[in-house]
Amino acid sequence: MGASGKDLYQRFELQVRTPKKRTLLDSFLPAPESLESSVAPQAPPPTPMAEMSPEEMSFYRPRDRDDEPAEEPRPRPKKKVAPKKKEAAKSLQDEIAEFMSRDGAGLAPDDDLGASISSALDPKPDPEKKG
């Protein structure tokens, strides 16, 4: 608190209300010290706590780490990583040879399919097939 018994905010309010240069109008206004402060005075400091008994103090003191053995955290289970399949690097010629040696079902078109396509594209139907 200051020498005047007012806290910082109240002294600032008084300083703001007091003009640096007085005008004729100021003579009709009340003195800044006589106006009631709009700033609430600061709360008084809290009173000291009453002394506690040793039993009460034991409630508030942190537990000693020596009293109880600390539980060790369980180790996290490690994820098993599947071994990567390592295929032997094949050359392009080996891959082509393997592809060509397959049963060949996907390489050649069906005979029935070829016939149906050729008949669908033929503009003149065969008179023999009309039967």
ABEGO torsion letter per residue (X at the ends): XBAAGBBAAAAAAAAAABBABBBAAAAABBBAAABBBABBBBBBBBBBBBBBBAAAAAAABBBBAAABBBBBBBBBBBBBBBBBBBBBBBBAAAAAAAAAABAGAAABBBAAAAAAAAAAABABBBAAAAX
